[in-house]
Amino acid sequence: KLRRCMVPSCAKKSIRRSHGIPRGMSLALIAENGTVVTPFFDQTSGRLTVKPVGISEASTFPAFCSDHERLFESFEAKKKIETEMHIYLQTYRAACRELFRTEFYVKQTKSLLATYTDLRDRRLSERVAKAIIARGLPDVKIGKLSLESDPLVENIKRKITMLETHNEIFRNRLLPALEQSVFQSDERDIFIYAVDIDLELPVALSGSAMFQVIDEGKKNEVCLVFSVLPSAGHSLVTFAGHAGDKAYIQSYIAHWMKNSFRMLAMVESWMVNGTDQWYLRPSVWEGLPQTRRDGILDAIVKCEQNIGQEYKKSIFDTIRNEHLEALRTAKPAEYLCFPDAVKAEMEKMA
């Protein structure tokens, strides 16, 4: 639905579909027959699956008016992010989509939770009333009954609380810092680390996650916006957060960006443990064994890991095999000196 433009002080209505991920640069590149695949929760079956989606609909949300949508035209038209300002603009767009998505999720989940608890309590009252009548006590009046400590409700409430903390940081800290950088050319409050790698990844991803850091006894909530944006022959990987969290984000980057295998594992970890806002080349997903596809979807649902942990199965088999062969051919000594590391990469594809 149309809504007010997300740019501060703009009162115009948004267009229906702004892309959180560049359509021409990234989505069209990885698409096959105009479609990509993305995680999708099937409410009929109650299962997570992946479904094809056209690139015109992928990653869209009602965000900006027609005037402010032009902010992104310079790199959308060229199909390449070339300047520092392009990175700030794309990060701003990605952050807007994350805030819109999570606020919508919280609102919808609270509504569904209220419907569920009302239905649950009414069914509980009806069952108790039937049991009393069956015992020959028809004159007993049943008031409203409510079930306490419902595991389902408590679990959802915890997730809502976590997302509300995420949204508060976005609204009051991260998004204002990005707006300041984009509209006032003042970058003092934002930290962005961008890496352009000479590898065309078959996935486009844009998401956010929070992690906690205990620093000198103080708990710090760090909000990180992460993107993978493939373009012809390249992929741009970006990390963004508040400048006050720079040291923590740099530590996170150092944990993952040690070599190409770790970088691949990081992207896979985000796809499983970080966000479901990813769009994959269909043939890559179809090329995985069914057991591994089921395992990936199951891991997303269970959510037993976080973005600091490595998912132990491969999504990018072709790239991983190419890197192993290149290492074996170009650096045979290094290949032989690290048999455990090579074995670990091979086992991911088993």
C-alpha positions in Angstrom: 0.0 0.0 0.0 1.1 3.6 -0.6 2.5 5.4 2.4 4.3 8.6 3.2 7.8 8.9 1.7 10.4 7.7 4.1 12.7 10.7 3.5 12.4 13.1 6.5 10.2 16.2 6.0 8.8 14.8 2.7 5.0 14.7 2.8 4.5 13.1 -0.6 3.1 9.6 -1.1 5.5 6.8 -2.0 5.4 4.9 -5.2 4.2 1.3 -4.8 7.5 -0.4 -5.4 11.0 0.8 -4.5 13.7 -1.8 -4.8 15.8 -2.4 -1.8 18.4 -4.2 -4.0 19.3 -2.7 -7.4 17.2 -4.4 -10.0 19.3 -3.8 -13.2 22.7 -4.2 -11.5 22.1 -7.2 -9.3 18.7 -8.9 -9.6 18.6 -9.0 -13.4 22.2 -10.4 -13.4 21.4 -13.5 -11.3 17.9 -14.0 -12.6 17.0 -16.9 -15.0 14.0 -16.3 -17.2 13.4 -13.1 -15.2 13.1 -14.8 -11.9 15.1 -15.5 -8.8 14.2 -17.7 -5.8 13.8 -16.5 -2.2 12.6 -18.0 1.1 8.8 -18.1 1.6 6.6 -19.2 4.4 3.7 -21.2 3.1 0.8 -20.5 5.4 -1.2 -23.4 3.9 1.4 -26.1 4.7 3.0 -24.3 7.6 6.4 -24.9 6.1 9.3 -22.7 4.9 10.1 -23.2 1.3 11.6 -21.2 -1.6 9.6 -19.7 -4.4 10.4 -18.0 -7.7 9.7 -14.3 -7.8 10.0 -11.9 -10.7 12.7 -9.3 -10.5 10.1 -6.6 -10.7 8.7 -7.7 -7.3 11.9 -8.9 -5.6 13.0 -6.8 -2.6 10.3 -4.1 -3.2 8.5 -2.0 -0.6 6.6 1.3 -0.6 9.4 3.6 0.5 10.1 6.8 -1.6 8.1 9.3 -3.6 8.9 9.6 -7.3 11.2 12.5 -6.6 13.3 10.8 -4.0 13.4 7.5 -6.0 15.6 9.4 -8.4 18.3 9.5 -5.7 19.4 6.0 -6.9 19.1 6.6 -10.6 22.8 7.3 -11.1 24.0 3.8 -10.2 20.9 2.0 -11.2 21.3 3.3 -14.8 25.0 2.4 -14.9 24.4 -0.9 -13.3 27.4 -0.3 -11.1 28.1 1.3 -7.8 31.2 3.4 -8.4 31.4 6.2 -5.8 31.4 6.5 -2.0 28.1 8.4 -2.2 26.6 5.5 -4.2 27.5 3.2 -1.3 25.9 5.6 1.2 22.7 5.9 -0.9 22.4 2.1 -1.4 23.0 1.5 2.4 20.4 4.1 3.2 17.9 2.4 0.9 18.7 -1.0 2.4 18.3 0.4 6.0 14.9 1.9 5.1 13.7 -1.4 3.8 14.9 -3.2 7.0 13.0 -0.7 9.2 9.9 -0.9 7.1 10.0 -4.7 7.1 10.6 -5.2 10.8 8.0 -2.6 11.8 5.5 -4.3 9.6 6.4 -7.7 11.1 6.0 -6.5 14.6 2.6 -4.9 13.9 1.3 -8.0 12.1 2.7 -10.4 14.7 1.1 -8.5 17.5 -2.3 -8.6 15.7 -2.0 -12.4 15.0 -0.9 -13.0 18.6 -4.0 -11.2 19.9 -6.2 -13.2 17.6 -4.5 -16.4 18.7 -4.8 -15.8 22.4 -8.4 -14.7 22.1 -9.3 -17.9 20.2 -7.2 -20.1 22.5 -8.9 -18.7 25.7 -12.4 -19.0 24.2 -11.7 -22.6 23.2 -10.4 -23.3 26.7 -13.5 -21.8 28.3 -15.7 -23.9 26.1 -13.9 -27.1 26.9 -14.0 -26.4 30.7 -17.7 -25.6 30.4 -18.4 -28.9 28.6 -16.4 -30.8 31.2 -18.4 -29.2 34.0 -21.8 -30.0 32.3 -20.6 -33.6 31.8 -20.1 -33.9 35.5 -23.7 -32.8 36.2 -23.1 -29.2 37.3 -25.0 -27.2 34.6 -25.5 -24.2 36.9 -21.9 -23.3 37.3 -21.0 -20.1 35.4 -17.7 -19.9 33.6 -15.9 -16.6 33.5 -13.1 -15.7 31.1 -10.2 -18.2 31.3 -6.7 -17.5 30.2 -3.7 -19.8 29.8 -0.5 -18.5 31.5 3.1 -19.4 30.4 2.1 -20.5 26.9 5.4 -21.5 25.3 4.3 -20.4 21.9 3.3 -16.9 23.1 6.4 -16.5 25.3 8.7 -17.4 22.4 6.9 -14.9 20.0 7.0 -12.2 22.7 10.7 -12.6 23.1 11.2 -12.2 19.3 9.0 -9.1 19.3 10.9 -7.5 22.1 14.2 -8.2 20.3 12.8 -6.7 17.1 11.5 -3.6 18.9 15.0 -3.0 20.3 16.3 -3.4 16.7 13.8 -0.9 15.4 14.5 1.6 18.2 18.2 1.6 17.3 17.3 2.0 13.6 14.9 4.9 14.1 16.8 6.8 16.7 20.5 6.1 15.9 21.4 4.4 12.7 18.9 5.8 10.2 19.5 9.5 11.4 23.2 8.9 10.9 22.6 7.6 7.3 20.2 10.5 6.6 22.9 12.9 7.8 25.4 11.3 5.4 23.1 11.3 2.4 21.3 14.6 2.7 23.9 16.7 4.6 27.2 15.1 3.4 28.1 14.6 7.0 29.5 11.1 7.6 30.8 11.5 11.1 28.1 9.3 12.7 28.2 6.4 10.2 30.7 3.6 9.6 30.6 1.7 6.3 33.1 -0.9 5.2 32.9 -1.9 1.5 34.8 -4.6 -0.3 34.6 -5.1 -4.1 35.6 -8.7 -4.9 36.3 -10.0 -8.4 33.8 -12.7 -8.1 30.2 -12.6 -9.4 28.2 -14.2 -6.6 24.9 -15.7 -7.7 23.0 -14.2 -4.7 21.8 -10.7 -3.9 21.3 -10.1 -0.2 20.3 -7.2 2.0 19.5 -7.6 5.7 20.3 -6.5 9.2 21.0 -8.2 12.5 21.9 -7.3 16.0 24.7 -8.7 18.2 25.7 -8.0 21.7 29.2 -7.0 22.9 30.3 -6.9 26.5 32.9 -4.2 26.8 34.3 -3.5 30.2 31.3 -4.9 31.9 28.9 -2.9 29.7 26.5 -4.5 27.3 26.4 -2.9 23.9 23.7 -3.6 21.3 25.3 -3.4 17.8 23.1 -3.1 14.8 24.7 -4.2 11.5 23.3 -3.7 7.9 24.9 -6.2 5.5 24.6 -6.4 1.8 25.9 -8.5 -1.1 25.3 -6.8 -4.4 26.6 -8.7 -7.5 27.4 -6.8 -10.7 29.0 -8.0 -14.0 32.3 -9.7 -12.9 32.2 -8.3 -9.4 30.3 -8.4 -6.1 30.2 -5.5 -3.6 30.0 -6.6 0.0 29.1 -3.9 2.5 28.9 -3.7 6.3 27.3 -0.6 7.9 26.6 0.6 11.4 26.8 3.6 13.7 30.3 5.1 14.0 30.2 4.5 17.7 30.2 0.7 17.0 33.1 0.9 14.5 35.5 -1.2 16.6 32.9 -3.9 17.2 32.0 -4.1 13.5 35.7 -4.2 12.5 36.2 -7.1 14.8 33.2 -8.9 13.2 34.7 -8.2 9.7 38.1 -9.5 10.8 36.5 -12.7 12.0 35.1 -13.5 8.6 37.2 -11.7 5.8 40.4 -13.8 6.1 40.2 -15.6 2.8 37.7 -16.5 0.0 36.4 -19.6 1.8 35.7 -17.6 5.0 33.9 -14.9 2.9 31.7 -17.6 1.3 30.9 -19.0 4.7 30.0 -15.6 6.0 27.5 -15.0 3.1 26.0 -18.5 3.8 25.8 -17.8 7.5 23.8 -14.6 6.8 21.5 -16.6 4.4 20.8 -19.2 7.1 21.3 -17.3 10.4 20.9 -13.6 9.6 18.1 -12.7 7.2 15.6 -14.3 4.7 16.0 -11.2 2.5 18.1 -13.0 -0.1 17.5 -13.7 -3.8 19.4 -16.6 -5.4 19.9 -17.8 -9.0 17.3 -20.6 -9.4 19.8 -23.1 -10.9 22.1 -22.8 -7.8 19.3 -23.8 -5.5 18.0 -26.6 -7.8 21.6 -27.9 -8.1 21.8 -28.7 -4.4 20.8 -32.2 -3.2 17.2 -32.3 -1.8 18.5 -33.4 1.6 20.7 -30.3 1.8 18.0 -28.0 0.7 15.7 -29.4 3.4 18.5 -29.0 5.9 19.0 -25.3 5.0 15.3 -24.5 5.3 15.1 -26.4 8.6 18.1 -24.5 10.0 16.5 -21.2 9.0 13.4 -22.1 10.9 15.1 -23.5 14.0 17.4 -20.4 14.2 19.9 -22.2 16.5 22.9 -20.2 15.3 23.8 -16.5 14.8 25.7 -14.4 12.3 29.0 -15.1 14.1 28.7 -18.8 13.5 29.6 -20.8 10.4 26.8 -22.9 8.8 28.4 -26.3 8.1 26.9 -27.0 4.7 27.6 -25.4 1.4 25.2 -23.4 -0.7 27.8 -22.3 -3.3 29.1 -25.7 -4.5 30.4 -24.5 -7.9 32.3 -21.5 -6.5 33.8 -23.6 -3.7 34.9 -26.3 -6.1 36.5 -23.7 -8.4 38.4 -22.1 -5.5 39.6 -25.5 -4.3 40.8 -26.4 -7.8 42.5 -23.0 -8.2 44.3 -23.4 -4.8 45.4 -27.0 -5.7 46.7 -25.8 -9.1 48.3 -22.4 -8.3 49.4 -23.1 -4.7 49.9 -26.9 -4.3 52.1 -26.4 -1.2 49.5 -24.4 0.5 46.8 -26.9 -0.6 48.8 -29.8 1.0 49.8 -27.9 4.1 46.3 -27.3 5.2 44.6 -30.7 4.8 42.1 -30.2 7.6 40.9 -26.9 6.1 40.5 -28.5 2.6 38.7 -31.5 4.1 36.3 -29.1 5.9 35.4 -27.4 2.7 34.9 -30.7 0.9 32.7 -32.0 3.7 30.4 -29.0 3.3 29.5 -30.3 -0.1 29.0 -33.9 1.0 
